Amino acid sequence: MTEPPTDPAQLRRDYRRQALRRVDLAEDPVAQFRRWFDQAVAAGLDEPNAMVLGTSDGRRPSARTVLLKAFDERGFVFFTHYESRKATEIAAHPEVSLLFPWYGLERQVMVLGRAERIGAAESLAYFLSRPVGSRLGAWVSQQSAVIGSRSILEMQWQAMQRRFADGQVPLPPAWGGLRVVPCEFEFWQGRTNRLHDRFRYRPAGGSWTIERLAP
């Protein structure tokens, strides 16, 4: 007997883990993010540093998951090929969004900001910390370019293994980091009856204004 198709409208979950009150929040959004990020790591969530990066080509938006590799008061850093779709869109339209979907804690964090390239020395330091296979992969893939088959990648992989057989894999010229310099944060905590807790941070004269938003 054929199973009926799943109806997404019937998938429901009531969020009951905890509340988020104004008194719970750090005055600085990066400090608040660090607190929640550490809790996501401690909870054993899968890939707590995974974030959905939203960009635009000026006409259409696009989104993909990338991995956060560093953050501090300057912003949020990820790495990519500078000729990829996301990087070329950012070069033309640097305003982006980040979304951290921490479903296991019934939380999400949204960051709006402007993306910019980090320095070559910082990119090199991170690149050299990667496993050799990941460093080779950065040379193999011309990210977002059209390819005829996977066998092309596999042949390029073998070629790069021969080229860098001594294990000394340099930083590719078109690969490096981007930092999202934040201008707005939103912290979202799921609550019962869809009356979620939402707080927005916006800059105000050297500090941050914190506002509660309707769910």
Z-matrix of the N, CA and C atoms (Angstrom, degrees):
N
C 1 1.472
C 2 1.533 1 108.92
N 3 1.306 2 115.26 1 131.78
C 4 1.462 3 119.94 2 -178.04
C 5 1.525 4 110.57 3 -76.33
N 6 1.320 5 115.16 4 130.70
C 7 1.461 6 119.18 5 178.04
C 8 1.524 7 109.50 6 -72.81
N 9 1.336 8 117.61 7 138.47
C 10 1.471 9 119.50 8 177.32
C 11 1.528 10 109.90 9 -65.19
N 12 1.307 11 117.40 10 149.37
C 13 1.470 12 119.45 11 179.26
C 14 1.525 13 110.92 12 -63.53
N 15 1.314 14 115.37 13 146.35
C 16 1.465 15 119.98 14 178.01
C 17 1.518 16 110.11 15 -69.21
N 18 1.322 17 115.40 16 132.43
C 19 1.463 18 121.50 17 179.00
C 20 1.524 19 108.27 18 -95.93
N 21 1.330 20 119.30 19 110.06
C 22 1.474 21 119.63 20 -178.09
C 23 1.517 22 112.95 21 -60.94
N 24 1.344 23 117.49 22 -24.61
C 25 1.465 24 119.77 23 179.89
C 26 1.528 25 111.74 24 -67.23
N 27 1.346 26 116.62 25 -19.07
C 28 1.460 27 120.42 26 -178.77
C 29 1.530 28 112.90 27 -93.69
N 30 1.307 29 117.01 28 -2.22
C 31 1.465 30 120.84 29 179.02
C 32 1.524 31 108.89 30 -86.30
N 33 1.311 32 116.05 31 112.83
C 34 1.464 33 120.57 32 -176.81
C 35 1.521 34 110.35 33 -136.04
N 36 1.307 35 114.58 34 146.31
C 37 1.455 36 121.37 35 174.52
C 38 1.509 37 107.73 36 -144.82
N 39 1.317 38 116.24 37 132.67
C 40 1.457 39 120.59 38 178.44
C 41 1.521 40 108.20 39 -96.32
N 42 1.318 41 116.47 40 126.11
C 43 1.461 42 120.87 41 -175.49
C 44 1.529 43 110.19 42 -86.38
N 45 1.333 44 115.33 43 121.19
C 46 1.465 45 119.78 44 -173.07
C 47 1.524 46 113.57 45 -133.76
N 48 1.317 47 118.37 46 7.36
C 49 1.470 48 119.30 47 -171.62
C 50 1.520 49 112.92 48 -63.43
N 51 1.336 50 116.84 49 -49.48
C 52 1.464 51 118.82 50 -176.74
C 53 1.518 52 110.73 51 -168.51
N 54 1.328 53 113.99 52 170.85
C 55 1.461 54 121.43 53 178.83
C 56 1.522 55 109.11 54 -103.03
N 57 1.323 56 115.70 55 165.49
C 58 1.457 57 122.64 56 171.73
C 59 1.519 58 107.10 57 -129.29
N 60 1.329 59 115.36 58 116.42
C 61 1.462 60 120.97 59 -178.78
C 62 1.524 61 109.83 60 -111.34
N 63 1.308 62 115.54 61 158.82
C 64 1.463 63 119.79 62 179.22
C 65 1.525 64 110.49 63 -56.91
N 66 1.316 65 117.46 64 -38.94
C 67 1.458 66 121.18 65 -178.05
C 68 1.526 67 111.90 66 -66.58
N 69 1.324 68 117.45 67 -19.33
C 70 1.466 69 121.48 68 179.66
C 71 1.521 70 112.98 69 -77.68
N 72 1.319 71 117.51 70 -17.44
C 73 1.460 72 121.78 71 -169.34
C 74 1.520 73 112.82 72 -86.69
N 75 1.324 74 115.63 73 140.04
C 76 1.460 75 120.53 74 168.79
C 77 1.524 76 108.90 75 -69.42
N 78 1.307 77 117.20 76 151.89
C 79 1.463 78 120.46 77 179.64
C 80 1.522 79 111.72 78 -71.49
N 81 1.320 80 116.77 79 -24.63
C 82 1.459 81 122.20 80 179.26
C 83 1.529 82 109.09 81 -103.88
N 84 1.334 83 119.08 82 128.64
C 85 1.467 84 120.14 83 -175.38
C 86 1.522 85 113.80 84 -67.77
N 87 1.336 86 118.26 85 -30.09
C 88 1.464 87 119.14 86 177.96
C 89 1.522 88 110.05 87 -68.14
N 90 1.329 89 117.18 88 -38.06
C 91 1.460 90 120.79 89 175.51
C 92 1.522 91 110.60 90 -63.93
N 93 1.337 92 116.55 91 -40.39
C 94 1.464 93 120.12 92 177.44
C 95 1.530 94 110.76 93 -65.72
N 96 1.340 95 116.64 94 -40.99
C 97 1.457 96 119.58 95 177.11
C 98 1.524 97 110.60 96 -61.72
N 99 1.310 98 117.00 97 -44.78
C 100 1.467 99 119.98 98 -179.66
C 101 1.526 100 110.71 99 -59.94
N 102 1.315 101 116.52 100 -41.23
C 103 1.468 102 120.35 101 178.74
C 104 1.524 103 110.48 102 -59.92
N 105 1.332 104 117.64 103 -48.08
C 106 1.462 105 121.06 104 -179.69
C 107 1.525 106 111.36 105 -69.79
N 108 1.330 107 117.12 106 -37.60
C 109 1.466 108 119.90 107 179.11
C 110 1.528 109 110.18 108 -62.29
N 111 1.327 110 117.52 109 -45.80
C 112 1.460 111 121.17 110 178.36
C 113 1.527 112 110.88 111 -60.75
N 114 1.332 113 117.01 112 -37.49
C 115 1.457 114 119.91 113 178.37
C 116 1.526 115 111.23 114 -68.64
N 117 1.335 116 117.33 115 -36.37
C 118 1.468 117 120.78 116 177.17
C 119 1.529 118 110.58 117 -64.72
N 120 1.329 119 116.61 118 -40.30
C 121 1.464 120 120.45 119 177.19
C 122 1.524 121 110.16 120 -65.72
N 123 1.330 122 116.51 121 -46.58
C 124 1.462 123 120.66 122 -178.33
C 125 1.530 124 111.71 123 -63.06
N 126 1.341 125 116.95 124 -29.97
C 127 1.467 126 120.94 125 -179.66
C 128 1.527 127 111.96 126 -77.22
N 129 1.330 128 117.57 127 -6.93
C 130 1.454 129 120.77 128 178.92
C 131 1.512 130 114.16 129 75.15
N 132 1.330 131 117.72 130 26.09
C 133 1.458 132 119.74 131 178.58
C 134 1.523 133 110.14 132 -64.84
N 135 1.327 134 116.49 133 145.89
C 136 1.457 135 120.23 134 175.51
C 137 1.526 136 110.03 135 -65.77
N 138 1.310 137 117.00 136 127.72
C 139 1.463 138 123.39 137 175.52
C 140 1.534 139 112.45 138 44.54
N 141 1.325 140 118.28 139 63.22
C 142 1.468 141 119.50 140 -179.82
C 143 1.516 142 113.75 141 -62.87
N 144 1.340 143 116.93 142 -17.34
C 145 1.469 144 120.26 143 177.75
C 146 1.520 145 112.69 144 -90.54
N 147 1.331 146 118.27 145 5.76
C 148 1.463 147 120.57 146 175.76
C 149 1.523 148 109.61 147 -74.20
N 150 1.317 149 116.52 148 134.94
C 151 1.466 150 120.90 149 -179.29
C 152 1.520 151 108.93 150 -140.94
N 153 1.315 152 115.27 151 144.34
C 154 1.463 153 121.54 152 178.24
C 155 1.524 154 107.41 153 -88.74
N 156 1.318 155 115.49 154 118.05
C 157 1.463 156 121.90 155 -179.57
C 158 1.519 157 109.17 156 -97.83
N 159 1.327 158 116.51 157 121.25
C 160 1.455 159 122.03 158 177.34
C 161 1.518 160 110.64 159 -103.75
N 162 1.341 161 115.99 160 129.68
C 163 1.460 162 121.85 161 178.27
C 164 1.524 163 108.64 162 -132.45
N 165 1.323 164 116.13 163 179.53
C 166 1.457 165 120.53 164 178.43
C 167 1.516 166 109.49 165 -149.35
N 168 1.351 167 115.44 166 146.85
C 169 1.464 168 120.01 167 173.56
C 170 1.526 169 111.51 168 -93.44
N 171 1.324 170 116.60 169 9.38
C 172 1.460 171 121.54 170 -177.88
C 173 1.515 172 112.63 171 99.22
N 174 1.345 173 116.57 172 -17.38
C 175 1.467 174 121.48 173 177.79
C 176 1.526 175 112.30 174 -124.09
N 177 1.332 176 115.58 175 -40.53
C 178 1.454 177 120.10 176 -176.72
C 179 1.525 178 109.86 177 -129.28
N 180 1.335 179 116.56 178 142.13
C 181 1.466 180 119.05 179 174.46
C 182 1.517 181 110.70 180 -82.44
N 183 1.316 182 116.07 181 160.45
C 184 1.459 183 121.72 182 171.32
C 185 1.521 184 107.79 183 -146.05
N 186 1.329 185 115.53 184 156.75
C 187 1.462 186 120.14 185 -177.63
C 188 1.511 187 109.23 186 -146.30
N 189 1.328 188 115.22 187 151.76
C 190 1.452 189 122.72 188 176.53
C 191 1.526 190 108.05 189 -159.77
N 192 1.329 191 115.45 190 162.67
C 193 1.453 192 120.34 191 177.48
C 194 1.523 193 109.37 192 -91.76
N 195 1.322 194 115.95 193 130.22
C 196 1.458 195 122.58 194 173.65
C 197 1.522 196 107.28 195 -127.98
N 198 1.329 197 116.56 196 170.97
C 199 1.464 198 120.64 197 -177.04
C 200 1.521 199 111.11 198 -109.53
N 201 1.313 200 115.22 199 127.31
C 202 1.463 201 121.56 200 174.04
C 203 1.528 202 108.40 201 -68.34
N 204 1.328 203 116.79 202 130.14
C 205 1.455 204 120.44 203 -179.49
C 206 1.519 205 113.91 204 -116.27
N 207 1.317 206 117.70 205 -13.51
C 208 1.463 207 121.28 206 176.41
C 209 1.519 208 108.22 207 -165.42
N 210 1.319 209 116.13 208 150.79
C 211 1.462 210 119.90 209 171.70
C 212 1.518 211 109.14 210 -155.72
N 213 1.305 212 114.66 211 148.14
C 214 1.457 213 123.44 212 174.81
C 215 1.519 214 107.32 213 -162.24
N 216 1.320 215 117.20 214 -162.76
C 217 1.462 216 120.34 215 -177.01
C 218 1.534 217 112.18 216 -64.63
N 219 1.328 218 117.63 217 -19.35
C 220 1.473 219 120.74 218 179.41
C 221 1.516 220 112.47 219 -79.28
N 222 1.332 221 117.86 220 -25.83
C 223 1.450 222 119.65 221 179.73
C 224 1.515 223 113.41 222 145.52
N 225 1.345 224 114.85 223 -164.02
C 226 1.461 225 123.75 224 -171.63
C 227 1.525 226 108.82 225 -117.80
N 228 1.330 227 117.11 226 125.36
C 229 1.460 228 122.17 227 -170.74
C 230 1.528 229 111.06 228 -110.16
N 231 1.335 230 115.44 229 134.62
C 232 1.459 231 122.40 230 169.36
C 233 1.521 232 107.56 231 -136.34
N 234 1.333 233 116.15 232 168.64
C 235 1.465 234 120.92 233 -175.49
C 236 1.522 235 110.26 234 -124.49
N 237 1.340 236 115.14 235 148.86
C 238 1.458 237 119.98 236 -176.33
C 239 1.520 238 110.27 237 -164.20
N 240 1.311 239 115.38 238 174.14
C 241 1.460 240 122.17 239 171.17
C 242 1.531 241 107.09 240 -80.64
N 243 1.317 242 117.34 241 130.61
C 244 1.459 243 120.57 242 -175.19
C 245 1.532 244 113.51 243 -72.84
N 246 1.332 245 117.27 244 -7.15
C 247 1.464 246 119.84 245 175.06
C 248 1.525 247 111.85 246 -105.66
N 249 1.330 248 117.49 247 10.03
C 250 1.461 249 121.74 248 177.08
C 251 1.526 250 110.27 249 -71.82
N 252 1.311 251 115.54 250 168.20
C 253 1.469 252 119.30 251 179.50
C 254 1.519 253 111.03 252 -59.88
N 255 1.318 254 117.13 253 -46.20
C 256 1.459 255 118.68 254 -177.14
C 257 1.521 256 111.77 255 -63.67
N 258 1.340 257 116.43 256 -41.16
C 259 1.462 258 119.06 257 -177.68
C 260 1.524 259 112.02 258 -69.89
N 261 1.336 260 117.54 259 -38.05
C 262 1.466 261 119.16 260 178.58
C 263 1.527 262 110.64 261 -70.07
N 264 1.336 263 117.22 262 -36.41
C 265 1.464 264 118.74 263 175.35
C 266 1.523 265 110.88 264 -64.86
N 267 1.336 266 116.57 265 -40.86
C 268 1.458 267 120.41 266 179.37
C 269 1.529 268 110.81 267 -64.75
N 270 1.322 269 117.21 268 -38.82
C 271 1.464 270 119.76 269 179.53
C 272 1.525 271 111.14 270 -59.25
N 273 1.326 272 116.90 271 -35.74
C 274 1.462 273 121.07 272 -179.16
C 275 1.524 274 112.50 273 -88.98
N 276 1.322 275 116.25 274 -32.58
C 277 1.476 276 121.49 275 -176.19
C 278 1.529 277 107.81 276 -139.31
N 279 1.325 278 118.13 277 86.67
C 280 1.468 279 120.93 278 -169.87
C 281 1.523 280 116.36 279 -74.34
N 282 1.338 281 118.15 280 -7.48
C 283 1.461 282 119.68 281 178.50
C 284 1.533 283 109.44 282 -75.01
N 285 1.353 284 117.09 283 123.44
C 286 1.462 285 121.51 284 -174.05
C 287 1.529 286 110.12 285 -135.58
N 288 1.331 287 114.66 286 171.46
C 289 1.458 288 121.19 287 172.58
C 290 1.519 289 109.33 288 -127.55
N 291 1.323 290 115.80 289 150.77
C 292 1.461 291 123.22 290 172.81
C 293 1.519 292 107.56 291 -124.55
N 294 1.327 293 116.85 292 142.72
C 295 1.457 294 121.18 293 176.36
C 296 1.519 295 108.68 294 -135.31
N 297 1.320 296 116.07 295 124.02
C 298 1.457 297 122.45 296 175.63
C 299 1.527 298 107.89 297 -103.21
N 300 1.344 299 118.92 298 107.60
C 301 1.470 300 121.58 299 -176.15
C 302 1.530 301 111.28 300 -96.02
N 303 1.302 302 116.40 301 89.35
C 304 1.467 303 121.09 302 -178.52
C 305 1.524 304 109.63 303 -92.94
N 306 1.347 305 114.72 304 72.93
C 307 1.462 306 120.85 305 -173.39
C 308 1.514 307 112.56 306 -60.64
N 309 1.331 308 117.16 307 -36.45
C 310 1.460 309 119.67 308 -177.13
C 311 1.511 310 113.49 309 -63.32
N 312 1.313 311 117.86 310 -21.79
C 313 1.460 312 122.67 311 176.90
C 314 1.523 313 111.75 312 -106.46
N 315 1.353 314 115.75 313 6.62
C 316 1.469 315 121.52 314 -178.28
C 317 1.527 316 110.76 315 56.08
N 318 1.337 317 114.48 316 45.00
C 319 1.461 318 121.17 317 -176.39
C 320 1.515 319 110.47 318 -135.52
N 321 1.308 320 115.19 319 157.28
C 322 1.454 321 120.77 320 164.87
C 323 1.526 322 108.76 321 -150.59
N 324 1.326 323 115.02 322 153.47
C 325 1.465 324 121.52 323 176.36
C 326 1.518 325 107.58 324 -127.24
N 327 1.318 326 116.06 325 130.76
C 328 1.459 327 121.54 326 175.16
C 329 1.521 328 108.79 327 -112.57
N 330 1.324 329 115.59 328 137.88
C 331 1.464 330 121.80 329 177.32
C 332 1.524 331 107.87 330 -127.32
N 333 1.310 332 117.28 331 129.95
C 334 1.462 333 122.71 332 172.12
C 335 1.516 334 107.88 333 -108.89
N 336 1.331 335 115.88 334 141.74
C 337 1.451 336 117.62 335 180.00
C 338 1.508 337 112.41 336 -175.43
N 339 1.311 338 114.15 337 -169.84
C 340 1.458 339 122.34 338 -177.49
C 341 1.534 340 108.15 339 -117.47
N 342 1.329 341 116.44 340 126.71
C 343 1.454 342 120.98 341 -177.01
C 344 1.524 343 110.97 342 -91.34
N 345 1.323 344 115.26 343 142.27
C 346 1.461 345 121.22 344 178.78
C 347 1.528 346 108.54 345 -146.68
N 348 1.321 347 116.45 346 153.64
C 349 1.456 348 120.14 347 178.53
C 350 1.523 349 111.24 348 -69.92
N 351 1.325 350 115.85 349 143.86
C 352 1.450 351 119.89 350 172.89
C 353 1.524 352 108.57 351 -87.98
N 354 1.325 353 116.61 352 172.90
C 355 1.456 354 120.56 353 -178.89
C 356 1.524 355 112.50 354 -71.20
N 357 1.331 356 115.60 355 155.45
C 358 1.462 357 120.80 356 -178.41
C 359 1.524 358 111.66 357 -61.91
N 360 1.329 359 118.29 358 -36.06
C 361 1.460 360 120.78 359 -179.26
C 362 1.528 361 110.78 360 -64.39
N 363 1.313 362 116.16 361 -40.16
C 364 1.468 363 120.17 362 178.56
C 365 1.523 364 110.84 363 -67.54
N 366 1.337 365 116.93 364 -40.25
C 367 1.467 366 120.28 365 176.49
C 368 1.525 367 110.69 366 -63.29
N 369 1.331 368 116.94 367 -42.90
C 370 1.457 369 120.66 368 -179.22
C 371 1.523 370 111.14 369 -63.57
N 372 1.319 371 117.44 370 -42.76
C 373 1.465 372 120.39 371 -179.60
C 374 1.519 373 111.17 372 -59.21
N 375 1.332 374 116.53 373 -42.89
C 376 1.465 375 118.19 374 178.35
C 377 1.525 376 110.69 375 -70.11
N 378 1.337 377 117.50 376 -42.47
C 379 1.463 378 120.76 377 -177.46
C 380 1.526 379 110.82 378 -57.68
N 381 1.317 380 117.41 379 -42.16
C 382 1.465 381 121.02 380 -178.13
C 383 1.523 382 111.90 381 -70.74
N 384 1.340 383 117.48 382 -16.31
C 385 1.470 384 120.19 383 177.50
C 386 1.529 385 112.27 384 -84.13
N 387 1.342 386 117.39 385 -10.23
C 388 1.464 387 121.01 386 -177.30
C 389 1.532 388 110.54 387 -78.09
N 390 1.346 389 116.79 388 154.84
C 391 1.462 390 118.83 389 172.44
C 392 1.522 391 110.45 390 -59.67
N 393 1.324 392 116.22 391 154.08
C 394 1.464 393 120.46 392 -177.72
C 395 1.525 394 111.01 393 -57.32
N 396 1.342 395 117.32 394 -40.71
C 397 1.462 396 119.98 395 179.92
C 398 1.514 397 112.30 396 -59.61
N 399 1.330 398 117.61 397 -39.28
C 400 1.458 399 120.95 398 178.64
C 401 1.521 400 111.28 399 -69.32
N 402 1.330 401 116.43 400 -35.25
C 403 1.463 402 119.32 401 177.56
C 404 1.532 403 110.60 402 -67.32
N 405 1.326 404 116.04 403 -40.89
C 406 1.458 405 118.82 404 176.55
C 407 1.527 406 111.06 405 -63.74
N 408 1.333 407 116.10 406 -39.46
C 409 1.464 408 120.30 407 -180.00
C 410 1.512 409 112.47 408 -59.75
N 411 1.337 410 117.08 409 -33.82
C 412 1.458 411 120.37 410 178.88
C 413 1.523 412 111.25 411 -65.88
N 414 1.335 413 117.67 412 -29.37
C 415 1.464 414 121.28 413 176.20
C 416 1.521 415 111.65 414 -80.48
N 417 1.332 416 116.75 415 -32.03
C 418 1.465 417 121.17 416 -175.07
C 419 1.516 418 112.09 417 -71.17
N 420 1.337 419 116.54 418 -46.76
C 421 1.461 420 120.79 419 -169.61
C 422 1.521 421 112.34 420 -93.58
N 423 1.310 422 117.00 421 120.16
C 424 1.467 423 122.60 422 167.91
C 425 1.526 424 106.25 423 -87.30
N 426 1.294 425 115.19 424 81.72
C 427 1.465 426 123.07 425 -164.62
C 428 1.523 427 112.77 426 -51.32
N 429 1.329 428 115.65 427 132.11
C 430 1.470 429 126.63 428 179.10
C 431 1.525 430 113.87 429 80.18
N 432 1.333 431 118.19 430 -6.26
C 433 1.468 432 119.90 431 176.82
C 434 1.527 433 109.65 432 -73.48
N 435 1.328 434 117.47 433 147.36
C 436 1.465 435 122.27 434 177.81
C 437 1.531 436 108.64 435 -73.42
N 438 1.344 437 116.73 436 133.12
C 439 1.463 438 121.70 437 176.29
C 440 1.522 439 109.25 438 -128.14
N 441 1.319 440 116.04 439 152.63
C 442 1.455 441 120.43 440 -175.45
C 443 1.506 442 114.53 441 -77.04
N 444 1.330 443 118.12 442 -31.04
C 445 1.460 444 120.80 443 -177.88
C 446 1.519 445 109.29 444 -165.67
N 447 1.324 446 114.99 445 166.25
C 448 1.459 447 119.62 446 177.09
C 449 1.522 448 111.44 447 -67.42
N 450 1.314 449 116.91 448 -27.27
C 451 1.460 450 119.31 449 -178.90
C 452 1.521 451 111.51 450 -59.86
N 453 1.328 452 117.21 451 -28.48
C 454 1.468 453 120.49 452 176.57
C 455 1.526 454 109.80 453 -62.53
N 456 1.340 455 116.26 454 -44.97
C 457 1.463 456 120.01 455 177.49
C 458 1.520 457 110.80 456 -61.18
N 459 1.326 458 116.18 457 -43.08
C 460 1.459 459 119.92 458 -177.39
C 461 1.524 460 111.46 459 -65.29
N 462 1.323 461 117.00 460 -37.90
C 463 1.469 462 119.82 461 176.99
C 464 1.531 463 110.67 462 -67.10
N 465 1.345 464 115.83 463 -40.61
C 466 1.462 465 119.27 464 177.96
C 467 1.527 466 110.71 465 -65.05
N 468 1.331 467 116.20 466 -37.52
C 469 1.465 468 120.83 467 177.20
C 470 1.534 469 110.52 468 -59.63
N 471 1.319 470 116.08 469 -46.75
C 472 1.458 471 120.12 470 179.57
C 473 1.527 472 111.10 471 -63.42
N 474 1.333 473 116.04 472 -38.89
C 475 1.463 474 120.11 473 178.40
C 476 1.526 475 110.97 474 -63.74
N 477 1.329 476 117.72 475 -40.96
C 478 1.456 477 121.05 476 179.84
C 479 1.527 478 111.22 477 -70.69
N 480 1.323 479 117.42 478 -34.08
C 481 1.458 480 119.40 479 175.22
C 482 1.525 481 110.92 480 -60.89
N 483 1.340 482 116.03 481 -40.06
C 484 1.464 483 119.29 482 178.05
C 485 1.528 484 110.83 483 -70.42
N 486 1.325 485 115.51 484 -40.38
C 487 1.470 486 119.48 485 -176.84
C 488 1.526 487 111.35 486 -63.82
N 489 1.335 488 116.02 487 -39.22
C 490 1.464 489 120.41 488 -177.50
C 491 1.524 490 110.46 489 -113.83
N 492 1.310 491 116.03 490 44.97
C 493 1.470 492 121.39 491 -176.21
C 494 1.527 493 112.47 492 -62.69
N 495 1.336 494 117.19 493 -21.99
C 496 1.469 495 119.28 494 179.60
C 497 1.514 496 112.85 495 -81.44
N 498 1.352 497 117.39 496 -1.62
C 499 1.466 498 121.13 497 178.65
C 500 1.504 499 114.27 498 84.04
N 501 1.336 500 118.17 499 -2.86
C 502 1.469 501 122.19 500 178.73
C 503 1.530 502 108.25 501 -90.74
N 504 1.332 503 115.89 502 94.83
C 505 1.466 504 121.46 503 -175.83
C 506 1.527 505 108.50 504 -104.80
N 507 1.340 506 118.97 505 112.10
C 508 1.462 507 120.80 506 -177.45
C 509 1.526 508 112.04 507 -78.19
N 510 1.301 509 114.54 508 167.16
C 511 1.464 510 120.80 509 177.01
C 512 1.518 511 110.17 510 -68.08
N 513 1.352 512 118.93 511 124.42
C 514 1.472 513 119.83 512 176.82
C 515 1.538 514 109.99 513 -63.15
N 516 1.319 515 118.01 514 145.37
C 517 1.474 516 120.06 515 -176.72
C 518 1.522 517 113.82 516 -65.04
N 519 1.334 518 118.06 517 -24.06
C 520 1.474 519 120.57 518 -177.07
C 521 1.523 520 111.58 519 -110.08
N 522 1.327 521 117.33 520 29.98
C 523 1.472 522 120.84 521 -178.35
C 524 1.520 523 108.38 522 -131.02
N 525 1.326 524 115.53 523 138.73
C 526 1.458 525 117.95 524 178.50
C 527 1.518 526 112.37 525 174.78
N 528 1.309 527 114.83 526 -166.53
C 529 1.455 528 120.68 527 -173.27
C 530 1.510 529 113.99 528 -100.40
N 531 1.333 530 113.93 529 155.43
C 532 1.460 531 122.97 530 171.94
C 533 1.523 532 107.82 531 -127.53
N 534 1.308 533 115.27 532 138.71
C 535 1.461 534 120.82 533 178.12
C 536 1.526 535 109.30 534 -112.99
N 537 1.323 536 116.52 535 129.03
C 538 1.458 537 121.50 536 174.74
C 539 1.526 538 107.74 537 -93.68
N 540 1.328 539 115.16 538 111.31
C 541 1.468 540 121.48 539 178.85
C 542 1.523 541 107.30 540 -85.89
N 543 1.331 542 118.08 541 113.23
C 544 1.468 543 119.69 542 -169.22
C 545 1.525 544 113.39 543 -77.10
N 546 1.341 545 114.48 544 145.88
C 547 1.468 546 120.76 545 172.33
C 548 1.527 547 111.10 546 -124.11
N 549 1.326 548 116.87 547 -7.61
C 550 1.466 549 120.28 548 179.15
C 551 1.535 550 108.51 549 -160.21
N 552 1.340 551 114.74 550 141.45
C 553 1.456 552 122.02 551 175.30
C 554 1.525 553 109.11 552 -126.99
N 555 1.328 554 115.91 553 148.70
C 556 1.460 555 120.24 554 168.83
C 557 1.517 556 109.24 555 -136.31
N 558 1.329 557 115.62 556 127.23
C 559 1.460 558 122.87 557 177.41
C 560 1.523 559 108.46 558 -107.95
N 561 1.328 560 115.77 559 126.11
C 562 1.473 561 123.00 560 -173.12
C 563 1.522 562 109.06 561 -122.53
N 564 1.318 563 116.10 562 127.24
C 565 1.462 564 121.90 563 175.75
C 566 1.519 565 108.52 564 -122.47
N 567 1.327 566 116.71 565 122.44
C 568 1.459 567 119.94 566 179.74
C 569 1.516 568 112.02 567 -65.15
N 570 1.335 569 115.58 568 141.22
C 571 1.465 570 122.15 569 178.04
C 572 1.516 571 109.70 570 -134.58
N 573 1.299 572 115.84 571 164.30
C 574 1.457 573 121.08 572 -178.50
C 575 1.524 574 111.53 573 -65.40
N 576 1.327 575 115.79 574 153.30
C 577 1.464 576 123.98 575 179.61
C 578 1.531 577 113.22 576 60.71
N 579 1.318 578 115.77 577 23.27
C 580 1.465 579 122.49 578 179.42
C 581 1.536 580 113.25 579 62.55
N 582 1.336 581 116.85 580 19.23
C 583 1.462 582 120.85 581 176.20
C 584 1.531 583 107.75 582 -93.97
N 585 1.316 584 114.98 583 67.58
C 586 1.459 585 121.17 584 -172.59
C 587 1.525 586 111.54 585 -71.17
N 588 1.333 587 115.00 586 158.30
C 589 1.463 588 121.52 587 174.36
C 590 1.521 589 109.07 588 -94.54
N 591 1.333 590 117.19 589 126.17
C 592 1.461 591 123.04 590 179.65
C 593 1.524 592 109.18 591 -133.04
N 594 1.318 593 116.13 592 130.02
C 595 1.457 594 120.90 593 176.22
C 596 1.526 595 109.44 594 -130.46
N 597 1.326 596 114.89 595 134.21
C 598 1.458 597 121.84 596 -179.18
C 599 1.524 598 109.96 597 -112.62
N 600 1.327 599 116.01 598 135.33
C 601 1.465 600 123.19 599 172.98
C 602 1.525 601 108.07 600 -106.28
N 603 1.328 602 116.38 601 130.01
C 604 1.456 603 121.72 602 173.33
C 605 1.524 604 109.19 603 -134.23
N 606 1.350 605 117.50 604 143.33
C 607 1.465 606 119.82 605 -176.99
C 608 1.521 607 111.42 606 -66.65
N 609 1.345 608 113.98 607 144.65
C 610 1.466 609 119.83 608 179.72
C 611 1.516 610 108.84 609 -151.23
N 612 1.334 611 115.97 610 93.72
C 613 1.459 612 120.61 611 173.13
C 614 1.510 613 115.15 612 58.79
N 615 1.319 614 117.88 613 47.43
C 616 1.457 615 120.59 614 177.51
C 617 1.509 616 114.86 615 91.46
N 618 1.323 617 117.95 616 -7.13
C 619 1.461 618 121.87 617 175.65
C 620 1.527 619 108.02 618 -130.73
N 621 1.308 620 116.74 619 -160.40
C 622 1.464 621 120.63 620 -177.78
C 623 1.526 622 110.09 621 -130.89
N 624 1.320 623 115.56 622 135.37
C 625 1.463 624 121.69 623 171.46
C 626 1.516 625 108.57 624 -89.70
N 627 1.324 626 117.25 625 134.23
C 628 1.462 627 122.06 626 -179.93
C 629 1.523 628 108.31 627 -113.98
N 630 1.319 629 115.89 628 125.85
C 631 1.466 630 121.60 629 -177.67
C 632 1.528 631 109.97 630 -127.77
N 633 1.317 632 115.60 631 138.94
C 634 1.462 633 119.93 632 172.09
C 635 1.530 634 108.51 633 -84.02
N 636 1.326 635 116.87 634 135.48
C 637 1.464 636 122.49 635 179.12
C 638 1.516 637 110.08 636 -110.70
N 639 1.339 638 115.44 637 147.22
C 640 1.466 639 119.69 638 173.90
C 641 1.538 640 108.65 639 -64.64
N 642 1.316 641 117.38 640 145.21
C 643 1.470 642 119.53 641 -177.70
C 644 1.511 643 113.35 642 -71.94
